[in-house]
Amino acid sequence: MSTQTSTQLSMRIIKILVIILLILIVVYLGIGAYSVSQVTQIGDHDLYFDTPASFGVEYQEVNFPSRIDELDIAAWFIPNASSDKVIIIVHGRDASKQWAESGTIVAFQADLFNAGYAVLAIDLRGHGESENARYSFGVYERRDILGAVDWLKNQGFKPGKIGVMGISLGGAAVIGAMAESEDIGAVVTEGTFAAFYPIILEQWETESGLPNFFLPGAFLMNRIMYGYSLAAVNSADEIKKSEPRPMLIIHCSEDETIDLTHPAALMEAAVHVESWIQDECEHAELYRDYPEEYSLRVIEFFDKNP
């Protein structure tokens, strides 16, 4: 075989290998794009017939735009003529203003009203009656809370008199909103992650049906398609860069979705912090299992941190 023929053969092999490599990269990224589109798709969630009126509390159905992207956010507003303080209630993943991971949360809204607070219970984007969207694990959901803050200020509520409570994913969104708005006063979170990366690393195969080999491709395609880094979603870091606010961190000791390293990291990041770690309950199920103590502790916290 001549040197020229050998060179041509080598070049042909290299071209074939490059084409194969490019095809593999395209397939890899395509699988990453598809998988992340599925993981960020909001699932079906139950709708209940309870409203605040079911508990003898008058309420209004309201809508307002999220901050920046102006999605239509639906909410229940429970006015309280005897109070200048309001609590925003933020549900978790695949839930709504009627329902949280722990079951119906409407009774808790009534408890807050009866304790002297106005209440704004919102449907995060893509949930309940709000405009459709995808999960962003708190990155864009915070805009819904900031829109709620803007709406409440237009109703006459003063900065610092607006408390916020978030459950699970809602807690991450609340912490993100706190980092961007000094109008928010005291904050309560339940079952909230400190960093998203270790959770997705552990749960990727269950959520996507794919091995972790495809995770880097999914992360890259998420950044390209949706504009943010999954690896950078970190509630503890958000707390550190926030103006210190009173915080109550609630967690269940038997939470297998978000383990106890997460509330520990959140508490370490916070300055003015209290905690309630409850035994014998699972992820975000505290209100379902301990409704009276739950309301008592949360109301007591907001009472002393107006």
N, C-alpha and C positions, 0 to 999 in steps of 0.2 A: 504494500500500500504506500502510495507516494505521500510526501509530507503535506502537499496541498489537499489531497483527499482526506487525510487524517484530520487536518485543521477544519475542513468543511463538516466532517462528521462530528467533531467536538462541538462546533458552533451549533449544529442542528440539535445535538443532545442538550446543550445549555438552553437553547430557545424552548425546547419541549419542557425542560425542568422549570424554567421561568413561568411558562404558561400554566403548568400544573400548580406551581406555587401561588400564582395569582388567582387561579380558580379556587384553591383551598382557602386563601385569604377572604375572597368574596363569600364563599360558603360559610366560613367561620363568622364573619361579621354579619351575614344575613341571619344566621341562627341567633347571634347575639341581639340583633335588632328585633327579631320576632319574639324572643324570650322576654326581653325587657318590656316590649309592648304588652305582653300578657301579664307580667308581674305588676305593672303599673295600672292595669285595667281595674276599675272599681267593680266589685262583685255585687250580686243581688243582696239586698238587706231587707229584713222584715219591717213592715210598717204597722204600727199599732193604732188603735182607735182612741187611746187616751189623749186628752189635751189638758192643759191647766184647768179648764172648766170642769173636767171630771173630778177635780179636787176642790171645787168651789172657788176657783181663782179666775178672775176676768183677765183676758189677754187680747192682744192684737196680732194679726198676721201682717208682717212687714217685709219689705224687700229693700235692698240697698246694693250698690256696686262694691265689689272688692277694690282695694286700693291698687293702683297701677294698671292691671289688666281689665278692670271693670266688668268682671263676671257678675251675673245676677245671683245674689245670695239671699236665700229665704230664711226667715227667723220668726220666732214668737217673742213678742215683747210683753212683759208683765209689768205695767207701771205700778208704782207704789207712792201715793201722794204724801205719805209720812216720811219719805226718805230721800236723801240726795245721793245715795250710794247705789250702785248697780253692779251686778255680777254677770259676766258673759260666760255661758256654759258651752263648751266645745267637746263634741263627741269624738269617738275614735274611728278606726277603719271599718268600712262597711256598716256604719251605724247612721244615726240621724238625731235630730233634736228630740225625737220621741223615744229613742232607743239607744242604749249604750251596750258595751260588751257585757255589763252586769245585768242587763234586762231594762225594763222601762225606767227612764230617769225623770219622768214627768213629776212623780211624787216629790222628788228632791227639789225640783224647781219650785213647787208649792211650799216646801219647807223653808226655802230661802225667802220667799215672799212673806210668809208668816213670821219670819224672824226680823222683818223690817227692811228687806232689800227689794229693789226693782231687779228684774231678771231679763236678760236677752239670751235666748237659747237659739243657736244658729245651726243651719245645715251647711257643712263644709261643701265646697265645690264638688260636683259629681255625686253628691249624696242627697237623700231626701228630695226636697223640692227646689234645690239650687241648680244652677246651670251646669251642664255636663262638663266633665274634665277628668283628668287622670290623677292618680296618686303622685305626689312628689315628696312624700314622707316629711312634710312640714315646710319644705322650701317655698312652695307657692301658696300652700294653705294659710300661711301666716298673713297673706294679703287679705284673706277673708276676715280675719280677726281685726286687722287694721282698718278695714272697711267698716266693721262693726263699731270700732272706737270712733271713727269719723262720724258715723250716724248718731251715736250717743251724744257726742259733743254738740251736734246740731240740735239735739233735743234738750240741751241745757246742762248736761252732766259735766262736771269740772274734772280737769286732769288730776289724777291721783285718787279720784273717787270711783274709778272704774277698775274693779277687780276682775280677774279672769281665772277660770278653772278649766283644765283640759285633761281628757282621759286618753291614755295610750298615744296614738298618733296625734290626737288633739293636743296632748301635752307638749309634744315637740313643736307643733305649730304655735302654741301659746308662748313657749320660751323664745322662739324665733321672733314673734311679734314684740315681746318684751324687749328684745335686743334692739328693736328699731323704733320703739315708741316710749318716751318717758311719760306719756299720758296714762299708761297702765300702772296701777298701784300694786296691791298684793296679788300673788299668784299661787295657785294650787295645781299640782299635777298628780295624776295617778297612773301607775303602770307605764311610765314613760322611759324611753331609752336615752342613754347618755351619748352613745355613738352608734350609728346605723351599720357601719361596716362589719363589725363582728356578728351582728344579727343576720345580715344577708349572707355572710360567709357560712354560717351554721345552717341556715334555712334554705339556701339557694336550690339544692336538689329537690326539696319538698315543694317549694313554690313554683319552680320552673320545669321540673322533671328532667333536668340536665345535670351532668357532672360539673364540678367547680372549674374544670378546664375552660368552660365557656364564659366564666364570670368576667374576666378582663374584657372580652369582646362586648359583653352586655354593658359593662360600665362605659366603654368608649362610645357605643352607639347611643346610650342614654344621654351622654353629654351632647352628642351631635344632634339627636332628634329632639331632646327636651330641654337642653340648655343648662344643665347643672350636673355636678359630680355627686354620684351616690356615695363615694368614699369620703366626701367632705361633709356629709350631713352629720353634725355633731352638736347635740344639745348642751353638753357640758361646756364646750368652747363658746357657745352663744351666751351662756350665763356669765362666763368670765369677762366677756366684752360688753356686758350690760351694766348700766347704772344699777347699783345694788337695790333690790326690792325685797320685801318680806316674802319668803317662799315656804310653802308646806309641801313636802315630798311624801306621797302616799304610795305604798307598794305592798303586794302580797308576797309572803315569804316563799310560797310554793309556786310562784310564777315560773312556768317553764318556757314561756315565750320571751320574756325579758328578765333575766336573772338578777340576783341581788347586787352584782357588781355595778349595775347601772344606777340605781338610786344612790349607792355609795359614792359614785363619781359625781353625780349631780350635787349631792350634799357637800362634797369637797370643793366643788366649784363655786358654790353660793356663799354669800357673806352672812345674810340674816336668814337663817334657815331652821325650820323645824321638820321633824319627820314622824311618820306613823307607819311602822312595818308590822303588818298583821299576820299572825300564823293562821293556818288552816283555811286558806283561800287561794284561788288561782288568778290568772291574769285578769286584772281590771274587774274583779267580781266582788269587790268590797261592799258596794252599796247593796247588792243583791243579798249578801250574807249577813251584813251588819247595818241595816238601814238607819236605825236610831242613833247608834254611835257615830256613824258616818256623818249624818247631818249635824249632830252635836259638835263634833270635832271641827268640821269645816266652818260652820257658823261661828264657833268660838274663835277660830283663827281670823276670820274676816272682821269680827267685832273688835278685836284688839289691834287690828292693822287697817284702820279705815283709809 
